[in-house]
């Protein structure tokens, strides 16, 4: 049996990150109900809400119009993704001074494996307070830190430490800490699973822990076994399959846009597809992926939604090739003149390495590669809206503020093309 000491994992979660960054640029927002993500009359969703707005029931992923009804006095801010990337970079830099094993789970949260760093930074609580102070000094932002023997415990404890706190669950106390918490507090337990658990009388994590593993496996399959492990504080299930700091390849990359007003304008719809194709291509190149399957998502005014996919002979990461396929799928399936509510473009079925060059026009392919690499470089430096293909200009729309934007610090490209 292994006699190794338990791991020490930190979960660092920036408090109301998007709102806090906006407050740095506009101090008049401090203490007020603020909603980031768009304007009160738009169709989008809330990306973040200040603590003052949350008191009225406003939360992320809520429709902006619903947030406006719940909190009419709220100040609505479009959001500035380039600022959030900049400050996420500062956060990542601070974290790197405390551990070489950093996993940016999103733009505003990260896991650190602090195992074996006591000689350098002291005991977990001491090092957490040092990290707290360093983060405030470097970014002017507050964070909450959860400490545990697993990522699951660290994440749950950081949520309980908010705002601006530190919580350490001592080794051996994991089950006791989790027992009184609602099952919905377990990472990965969504509304559907929560309802299923409630239906069989499981309200608290302690209720879950008392069930036999085999019973849970019988009821919920492999996810049941993962639930059993989570109830004990273990990193079980898809959320935590990889090691801290290990890059995990996504299964797909997608971007979509909901129009503020439904449109049947073919030119605007094509321009929007071009812009979405650029965004997907950018993420593919950033990750070093080549996609063999491309998919269109088309939603009409009445919410009827269709998806159509096409597999390529040769995988791609080129904006123009993605657009050609998206455009073809669109015109093969769109009812001419029918108002469209939403368009989306998705790439999947990834392959690594270089795509096969067009043997008839290798120089044309290379020119596109260099042009797109130059465009990516400008976006890295000046923001996503800096440059785009002419076809997509009329379809320009504000970059959505979300947790996993392009150019996320700590998740850079495996292979950056030369420019």
C-alpha positions in Angstrom: 0.0 0.0 0.0 1.2 3.5 -0.9 2.4 5.6 2.1 2.6 8.8 0.1 1.2 12.0 1.6 -2.1 13.2 0.3 -2.1 15.7 -2.5 -2.6 19.4 -1.9 -4.8 21.0 -4.6 -5.8 24.7 -4.8 -8.9 25.9 -6.7 -8.5 29.7 -7.3 -11.7 31.4 -8.4 -11.7 35.1 -9.3 -14.6 36.8 -7.6 -17.2 38.2 -10.1 -14.4 38.4 -12.6 -16.0 40.1 -15.5 -17.7 42.7 -13.3 -14.6 43.2 -11.2 -12.5 44.0 -14.3 -15.2 46.4 -15.6 -15.0 48.2 -12.2 -11.3 48.7 -12.7 -12.0 50.7 -15.8 -15.2 52.4 -14.4 -15.0 52.7 -10.6 -18.5 54.3 -10.6 -19.9 50.7 -11.1 -18.6 49.5 -7.6 -21.3 48.4 -5.3 -24.0 48.7 -7.9 -26.1 46.0 -9.6 -24.2 45.3 -12.8 -25.0 42.8 -15.5 -22.3 41.9 -18.1 -23.1 40.4 -21.4 -25.2 42.8 -23.4 -28.1 45.3 -23.1 -31.4 44.9 -21.4 -33.4 44.6 -24.6 -31.1 42.1 -26.4 -31.7 38.4 -26.9 -28.4 37.3 -25.4 -27.7 35.9 -21.9 -26.0 37.2 -18.8 -22.3 36.4 -18.7 -21.8 37.7 -15.2 -23.7 39.7 -12.5 -22.3 41.7 -9.6 -23.2 40.5 -6.1 -25.6 43.5 -5.8 -27.5 42.2 -8.9 -27.4 38.6 -7.7 -29.5 39.6 -4.6 -32.4 40.1 -7.1 -32.0 36.6 -8.5 -29.9 37.5 -11.5 -27.4 34.9 -12.5 -25.2 33.8 -15.4 -26.8 32.1 -18.4 -30.1 33.9 -17.7 -31.7 35.8 -20.6 -30.8 39.5 -20.5 -34.4 40.5 -20.8 -35.3 38.3 -17.7 -32.5 40.0 -15.8 -33.9 43.4 -16.7 -37.3 42.4 -15.3 -35.8 41.0 -12.1 -33.5 44.0 -11.6 -34.8 47.1 -13.5 -32.2 49.4 -11.9 -29.3 47.2 -13.1 -26.5 48.7 -15.2 -26.0 46.6 -18.4 -22.5 46.4 -19.9 -21.7 44.8 -23.2 -18.5 43.4 -21.9 -14.9 43.6 -23.1 -13.4 40.2 -23.9 -10.0 41.6 -24.7 -9.8 43.1 -21.2 -10.8 39.7 -19.6 -8.1 37.9 -21.6 -5.5 40.5 -20.5 -6.4 40.1 -16.8 -6.7 36.3 -17.1 -3.1 36.5 -18.4 -2.1 38.4 -15.3 -3.8 35.8 -13.1 -2.0 33.0 -14.9 1.3 34.7 -14.3 0.7 35.0 -10.6 -0.3 31.4 -10.3 2.8 30.3 -12.1 4.9 31.8 -9.3 3.3 29.3 -6.8 3.3 26.0 -8.8 4.5 24.7 -12.2 1.3 22.7 -12.4 -1.4 25.1 -13.3 -4.6 24.2 -15.1 -6.7 27.2 -16.3 -10.2 25.6 -16.1 -11.7 28.8 -17.6 -10.8 32.5 -18.0 -11.4 33.2 -14.3 -10.6 29.9 -12.4 -7.7 27.6 -12.1 -6.4 24.5 -10.3 -2.9 24.4 -8.8 -1.2 21.2 -7.7 0.6 22.5 -4.6 1.8 19.1 -3.5 5.5 19.2 -2.3 5.7 23.1 -2.3 5.7 23.5 1.5 9.4 24.2 1.8 9.0 27.0 -0.7 5.7 28.5 0.3 4.9 27.0 3.7 1.8 25.1 4.8 -1.3 25.2 2.6 -3.1 28.0 4.6 0.0 30.1 4.7 0.7 29.7 1.0 -3.0 30.4 0.2 -2.9 33.7 2.0 0.4 34.6 0.2 -1.3 33.8 -3.1 -4.3 35.9 -2.0 -2.1 38.9 -1.4 0.0 38.4 -4.5 -3.2 38.2 -6.7 -4.6 41.4 -5.2 -1.2 43.2 -5.6 -0.7 42.2 -9.3 -4.3 42.5 -10.6 -6.2 44.6 -8.1 -8.8 41.8 -8.1 -10.1 39.5 -5.3 -10.2 35.8 -5.5 -11.5 32.9 -3.4 -9.3 29.8 -2.7 -10.4 26.3 -1.9 -7.9 23.8 -0.6 -8.3 20.0 -0.6 -6.8 16.7 -1.4 -8.7 16.6 -4.7 -9.9 19.1 -7.3 -13.5 18.3 -6.4 -13.0 19.2 -2.8 -10.9 22.3 -3.7 -13.6 23.5 -6.1 -16.5 23.0 -3.7 -14.6 24.7 -0.9 -13.7 27.7 -3.0 -17.4 28.2 -3.7 -18.1 28.1 0.0 -15.2 30.6 0.6 -16.7 33.3 -1.6 -16.3 36.2 -1.7 -12.6 36.8 -1.1 -12.0 34.0 1.3 -9.9 30.9 1.9 -11.2 27.5 3.0 -9.1 24.4 3.7 -10.7 21.0 4.1 -8.2 19.0 6.1 -7.1 15.5 4.8 -9.6 12.9 6.2 -12.4 15.4 6.7 -13.7 15.3 3.1 -16.8 13.2 3.7 -17.7 15.2 6.8 -17.4 18.4 4.8 -19.5 17.2 1.9 -22.3 15.4 3.9 -24.5 18.4 4.7 -24.2 20.0 1.3 -26.9 19.7 -1.4 -26.2 17.2 -4.1 -26.4 20.0 -6.6 -23.2 21.4 -5.1 -21.2 18.5 -6.6 -19.4 19.6 -9.8 -21.0 17.8 -12.7 -24.4 17.3 -11.2 -26.8 19.3 -13.3 -30.4 20.0 -12.9 -31.6 16.8 -14.6 -29.4 14.5 -12.4 -30.3 16.6 -9.4 -34.0 15.9 -10.1 -33.3 12.2 -10.5 -31.5 12.0 -7.2 -34.3 14.0 -5.5 -36.8 11.5 -6.9 -35.2 8.6 -5.0 -34.9 10.6 -1.8 -31.3 11.9 -2.1 -31.2 15.5 -1.1 -27.8 15.9 0.5 -24.3 14.5 -0.4 -24.5 12.5 2.9 -27.6 10.7 1.6 -25.7 9.8 -1.5 -22.6 8.5 0.4 -24.8 6.1 2.3 -25.9 4.3 -0.8 -23.9 1.2 -2.0 -21.7 1.8 -5.0 -23.4 -1.2 -6.8 -26.8 0.3 -6.2 -25.7 3.6 -7.8 -24.1 1.8 -10.7 -27.3 -0.2 -11.2 -29.4 3.0 -11.3 -27.1 5.3 -13.2 -24.4 3.2 -14.9 -20.9 4.5 -15.0 -22.1 7.9 -13.9 -23.5 6.2 -10.7 -20.0 5.0 -9.8 -18.6 8.5 -10.4 -21.3 9.9 -8.1 -20.2 7.4 -5.4 -16.6 8.6 -5.7 -17.6 12.2 -5.7 -19.7 11.8 -2.5 -16.4 10.7 -0.8 -14.5 13.7 -2.2 -12.7 11.9 -5.0 -11.9 13.2 -8.5 -14.2 10.8 -10.2 -15.9 11.2 -13.6 -15.3 13.2 -16.8 -14.7 16.5 -15.0 -11.5 15.2 -13.5 -10.1 12.5 -15.7 -6.9 14.3 -16.5 -4.0 15.4 -14.3 -3.6 19.0 -13.2 -1.8 21.0 -15.9 -2.4 18.3 -18.6 -4.0 19.6 -21.8 -7.2 17.8 -22.8 -8.3 17.8 -26.4 -11.9 19.1 -27.0 -14.3 16.9 -28.9 -15.6 19.8 -30.9 -15.3 23.6 -31.4 -18.3 25.7 -32.1 -19.5 29.3 -32.2 -23.1 30.5 -32.7 -24.9 33.9 -33.0 -28.4 34.8 -32.1 -29.7 37.8 -34.0 -31.3 40.6 -32.0 -34.0 40.6 -34.7 -34.8 37.7 -37.0 -33.5 38.2 -40.5 -34.0 36.7 -43.9 -31.4 38.8 -45.6 -29.2 36.3 -47.5 -26.2 38.7 -47.6 -26.3 39.3 -43.9 -26.7 35.6 -43.1 -23.7 34.7 -45.3 -21.6 37.4 -43.7 -22.5 36.0 -40.3 -21.5 32.5 -41.4 -18.2 33.9 -42.5 -17.6 35.5 -39.2 -18.5 32.3 -37.3 -16.2 30.3 -39.6 -13.4 32.7 -38.8 -14.0 32.2 -35.1 -14.0 28.4 -35.4 -10.9 28.5 -37.6 -9.1 30.6 -35.1 -9.7 28.1 -32.3 -8.7 25.2 -34.5 -5.3 26.9 -35.3 -4.8 27.9 -31.7 -5.2 24.3 -30.6 -3.3 22.8 -33.5 -6.4 20.8 -34.7 -7.6 19.9 -38.2 -11.3 19.2 -38.4 -12.7 16.6 -40.7 -16.4 17.2 -39.9 -18.2 20.6 -40.2 -21.7 21.2 -39.0 -24.3 24.0 -39.5 -26.9 24.9 -36.9 -29.9 26.8 -38.3 -32.8 28.0 -36.0 -35.8 29.7 -37.5 -38.1 32.4 -36.0 -40.4 29.7 -34.6 -37.5 28.0 -32.9 -37.5 25.1 -35.3 -33.9 24.0 -35.4 -32.0 21.9 -37.9 -28.4 20.7 -37.9 -26.6 19.4 -40.9 -23.0 18.0 -41.1 -20.5 17.2 -43.9 -17.3 15.3 -43.6 -14.3 16.5 -45.7 -11.9 14.4 -47.7 -9.0 16.3 -46.1 -9.3 17.9 -42.6 -8.9 21.7 -42.4 -8.3 24.6 -40.1 -8.7 27.3 -42.8 -11.5 29.9 -42.4 -12.3 30.0 -46.1 -12.7 26.2 -46.4 -14.9 26.1 -43.3 -17.0 28.9 -44.7 -17.4 27.2 -48.1 -18.9 24.1 -46.4 -21.0 26.1 -44.0 -22.4 28.2 -46.8 -23.2 25.1 -48.9 -25.0 23.5 -46.0 -26.9 26.7 -45.4 -28.2 27.1 -48.9 -29.0 23.4 -49.2 -31.3 23.7 -46.2 -32.5 27.3 -45.8 -36.0 28.3 -47.0 -35.2 31.4 -49.0 -36.5 34.5 -47.3 -37.4 32.6 -44.1 -36.4 34.7 -41.0 -33.5 33.1 -39.1 -33.1 33.5 -35.4 -29.7 31.8 -34.9 -26.8 30.4 -36.9 -24.0 28.2 -35.7 -20.9 26.6 -37.1 -19.2 23.6 -35.5 -16.0 21.6 -36.2 -15.3 18.1 -34.9 -13.6 14.8 -35.7 -10.1 16.3 -35.1 -6.8 15.2 -36.4 -3.4 16.4 -35.4 -0.6 17.4 -37.7 -0.6 19.2 -41.1 -3.4 18.9 -43.6 -2.5 17.6 -47.0 -1.7 20.4 -49.4 -3.8 21.0 -52.5 -1.5 19.3 -55.1 -2.9 21.6 -57.8 -2.5 24.8 -55.9 0.0 24.4 -53.1 1.1 28.0 -53.3 -2.5 29.2 -52.8 -2.8 27.0 -49.7 0.4 28.4 -48.3 -0.6 32.0 -48.9 -3.8 31.4 -47.0 -1.9 29.8 -44.1 0.4 32.8 -43.9 -2.4 35.3 -44.1 -4.5 33.6 -41.4 -1.4 33.2 -39.2 -0.8 37.0 -39.5 -4.4 37.7 -38.7 -4.2 35.5 -35.6 -1.1 37.4 -34.5 -2.9 40.7 -34.8 -5.9 39.3 -32.8 -3.6 38.1 -30.1 -2.1 41.5 -29.8 -5.1 43.9 -30.4 -8.3 41.8 -29.9 -10.6 39.5 -31.8 -12.4 42.3 -33.7 -9.1 43.7 -35.1 -9.2 42.0 -38.5 -11.5 39.7 -40.5 -12.1 38.6 -44.0 -14.1 41.1 -46.2 -17.0 38.7 -46.6 -17.6 38.6 -42.9 -17.5 42.4 -42.3 -21.3 43.0 -42.8 -21.9 40.1 -40.4 -19.8 41.7 -37.7 -21.2 41.2 -34.2 -19.9 41.7 -30.7 -17.8 38.8 -29.5 -19.7 37.0 -26.8 -18.3 37.2 -23.3 -17.8 33.7 -22.1 -15.6 31.5 -19.9 -13.4 29.9 -22.6 -12.5 32.5 -25.2 -9.8 32.2 -27.8 -6.3 33.0 -26.6 -7.1 31.7 -23.1 -3.8 31.9 -21.1 -2.4 28.6 -20.3 -4.1 26.9 -23.2 -2.0 28.0 -26.1 -1.4 26.4 -29.4 0.4 23.2 -29.7 1.8 24.4 -33.0 1.9 28.0 -34.0 2.3 28.6 -37.7 5.2 30.8 -38.7 4.4 34.2 -40.1 
